[in-house]
Each structure stands twice: as C-alpha cells, then as structure tokens.
Amino acid sequence: MNRGLVLGSVLLAFVLLAGCVQPEATPSPSPLPSPTIAASPSPIPSPSPSPSLAPVELEYEVSGFFSNDPQQKATMTYWFEEEADCSGKKALNGIYSVSGSQMGGGTVWGKTTYYYESGELASTDLSQKSGLMFEASRVIQAPIIINFLQELFASAGKDFASSEVWDSTKPLVIKDVNFFSGSKQNVSVVNKGAGSGATPCTDFALYSTNSPGAIIACATKPTEAAPYSITVYIKPGDDWPANAGNFPTWKLVRVPAKEASGESALLECVDFVRCKHVESPSQSERDACEAGGDKKMRDEYDANQCVSAYACKTVNDIAVEQVQQMQGPSCGMPSQSVMDAVANCIREDRGGINWSNDQNGCVISASC
C-alpha cells in the first residue's frame, strides 16, 4: 500500500469519528499477484576432455640388433604425430629414424603406425628422409622394439594389456612363438615386480625352452593417459651365462616426451605385416654350406622384407646383393677393390659394413 492511500484512510477515519459525514464504502484494492521467479537451471557439468595421445617422442639406444657386434650401437627415435582411425582401429601415425654406428654413421627414415590396442606396430621400408614426403611403396615387418611384449603375446593370440600376468607371479606359458631364434619355442613369462628404467615399468622374466637363462623385459601398463604399453628395456638376466654369446639389447633413454619431430612428412595409416615363420637351417646344414670358406648361409626375403627361405650363397654373390641394396638402382657396380673389401667383411663375419656414397647415392667405398 502506498503513502497516499495510507494518508487518505487516516483523514476518512477522522471525519467518521466527528459524525459529520457518512461515506460510501470504498473497495479494497485486489492484491497484485507475486511474480513467479523461475529457478535457475543446474549447470550441466562439461565432460572431461580425453587426454591427447599425440605427439609423443620415444628414443631408444639399441645394441647388437642390426649386427652381431654388441659394440655397434644405433639410436632409434619414434615420433607419433597424430591420432588416427585406421580401418576402424585406433592408431597413432608417425615417423621414426635409425642412426649410429650400426648404420654406418648415417640415418635412415621410415613411417610407422602403432595400432596400440592390439600392440601391432607397422612400418614402411627404411629410406632417405625424402621418402617421408611420398606415399609408401612398400611396407615391412617393423623392428619389434617399442612393442616387444605386446607382439610376443599377440603372435600367440593373447592380449598382453589385459593378461593375468600383470597381477600374478605365477609363470604364464606362451606357446609356439618366435623368440630371438629361427625356430618356434614355448616361452614362460614371470612377473618380477617394479623395474628400473627411464619411466616406471614392470619387469618380466622370459624363459624359453632353449635359452640358457632369463631375458628381462620391462613394460609399462596401459593407463587412461597412455592407453598402450611400451617396452622400456630388454636385457639378459643375472643368470645369463657369460659364454652364452651376445644378445641384442635396447633401452628407452629418457621419459617419453610430448614432442613432435619437426620434420615434414606425409603421414598415413601403414598396413601391419607379421612375417610367417620359416624354420631356420640346422647347425649341421650351416656347417656343410660354409665348410669350404667361400659360401655362407643367408636369408632370402620377400617383398615385405620377411624371411621366405634360406640359401647357401657364395661370398661374392652376397657382396653384390649388399652393394645393390646400399645404392640407387641407376648405379653401376663399384671398383673391384671395393667389392673385395665387402667380400672379405662377409667371409670373415666382421659384422656391420661401413658404406660411403657419392652425391648420386652410389657406393664408392666400404670397410668392416
């Protein structure tokens, strides 16, 4: 009620009390309806953004992988640059490089796809950096470095990420898998607890039916931030005999970094290739081949660089094949002195060969 209405009512009451005037009834004003205030809607929480998986950089030091000499080392660096859907599979596309003394001091490049849910790692053929600018003409079985344990399990039809081996110290036997040899073996996997590497990982001891001791592989367990497993290192166990021969090793040299390569590349979904098993020659077959000193047992490869057969070849034939692989298709054969140097390295099993090429990519020298 406003001030004027209150003052009018007071005056009217005064007149009535004096008995001078009989007023008409004044209707009371109808109260105004209270305004309806709509309740504020409760805010809908925004969904948490999915963690970005790319880019990520993984750098490994590798020994004795590309040659039999453990002193020959290589650096393998992977850059996964983008997340992708490759034929309905979640994947990371990227590139990788291999450099160091095992590569003759040079660097080769390839494109790669990691189908991380299945643990499958795909690779194009290794080439010069310019090969990254074009669609891949050939795919190969990728070097099994970052996904060693996943591939070991996958080749037996098992999923490493969800395996019971993560929560049990009981040996888990994986049957009929390739394990650092040319023959299939059964491998027993034992969880040994926390490892010690560039990033937290779990140690697994791997015992094969033919190995003299354990191989230790340390792997990360998939998480929401990194829903894939990587192998952090491979090394012989403490019980590996000193006289058992050299063994390829590799290790992640630092924590995975959220870094891109900075290189220009035509990224693509690379098809996965898993080579079929081909039984390797027996020791007696190798000895018979190499008895004369001028022949060596060598692998033969298919279009995907998978071993398709084994053949006893002359040292000179092997030298010609290796030179052709290390130079362009338009190059002729180098001088006889270069060919003799290559043949001697092969004959004496001197390990990797150091190559020098001219500006046209043709071999001009070679040394053990």
C-alpha angles and dihedrals in degrees: 000000000000129000095255094054091050092051092049093053092052092053092048092052091052092054094049092051089052089055095228103115136033105210128205116249111267114214115236113242115254111251114252114245114256111250115253111238112206114227114247110250115248110255114255109234113241114240114253109257115249111252113258112245096195143106102034130156124207120185122191135185110216127195128188093356101113095030139019093249111097090200090064107089135185135192116223116192123186124196115189102195106175144021113238145178105229111188090326095314124116109242148162117228123204149117137266139199134209119203141155141074093318087062094049092260094299134105129240127191139209142172120243142190123199113205088197100183091061096030093239116150118196130195141185120225112283115255144145118305091263088069089072090070095064138056112274116265095191137021125204138188103280121240102266098232112118095032102038098131095039091052092046090056095039092053087061093047094256132125111232095193093061098032121131088233089087092065103034138061091205112114114258115206119215113194134217101001133144108252116177092308142076094253132069117252142175113253126201115209120203125187108230098179131241117006130203115241143123088289130020112282143154122252117230122188112215119202120184126195091249104035121105093220145353128300113213118218120180117201138177120238116235115260135181091261093046108022093187138071125238128190107239098191145348121207141149114270125244090263094056106120117241090226094050093095134248122318128200113248135183138177140187104247099204143005112291107268130215090234135128123219097243088222125126111243139158098235117207144161104272116209115243118242125192112186119231117242117262115186112241122231118270120250091254090055091050092048092050091051096048099038094103094052096233100080134064134193107243138180121248118212137209128219091284093051091253119144106258100171145341123247137184105235136177117254091241092054090050090050092054091049093050093049091050090052092052098052142046122280092246093058122104123222115284125242121301090250090059091047090049090051091052092047092051092052089053095043093051095041090235094165124234122015123228110224131197122197132190126232090279092056094252121141113253102165142009136188138176 
